Amino acid sequence: MTKLYFIGVIILLTAIISNTIAGFLNLNTWYNFSNIIIEKGSFIEALKSQSIKDIFWLFFIYPLLLGFGYLISEKLFNIIS
């Protein structure tokens, strides 16, 4: 349970840092994108309204960063335990 919590906290910190970076770069976050889905009433319509850089960020870079957060947390946990 401790390992699961530790990994969760590191992934959360990774997400916070990633969302901050997205803000500085004027990229959409999942929070913004979910509001666009609600506004447009359709995932497809919301997707069509996004720029290529936002789509790349949301579907490739952001998940990759979260994956790196997991890998880092796994290595850190093994070091400290």
N, C-alpha and C positions, 0 to 999 in steps of 0.2 A: 504494500500500500504506500509506503514511503517513496519507493521508486516511481510509482505511477504519479503521485503528487508532485514530486520533483520535476519529472518530465513535463507534466502539465504546466507548471509555473514557468519553466524555460520556454516552452512553446508560446505561452501567453506573452511573455516579455518579447519574444521574437515578433509576435503579431503586433504588439504595441509599437515597437521600433519600426517595423515595416510600414504600418499605417502612418506613422509620423513622416517617414521618408516619402510616402505617396502624397501626403499633403504638401510637402515642400516642392514636389515635382508636378503638382497639379494633376495627379492621376486619381481616377475613381477608386474608392475602396468598396468592399463588399457592402458596407453600411449604405453608402451612397447608391450603389447599384440596386440594392434591394428596394430602396425608396423609388427609384426609377421604374422598377418592375411594377410596384404598386400604382404609381402614377400612370404608366402606360397601360396597365391591365394585362400585360403579356410579357413573358420572358423573352420571346423572340423579338417583339417590338423594342423592348429595352435594349436588347443586344444590338439590334440594327442602329440604335441611336449612339452607340459607343464608337470612339475612335479606335483605330488599330492599336495605338499605344496603350489605351485602357484595356482592351481585350487581352493584349499580350501580358500586361501587368496582372490582371485578375485571374487569368487561366493558366499562366505559365510561370511568371516570376514569383508571384506571391505564394503559390503552393510550394515552389522550390525552396523559397526562404523558410517556410514552415518546416519543410522536410529537413533542411539544414539545422533548424532549431532542435528537432528531435535528435539528429545525430550528435550534435554538440551536447545535449542533455544526457544522452546515453554515455558518452565518453566521460563527462564530468562526474556522473554518478559512479561510474566504475573507478574513477580516480579517488573519490572521497570515501568510498565504502570499503 
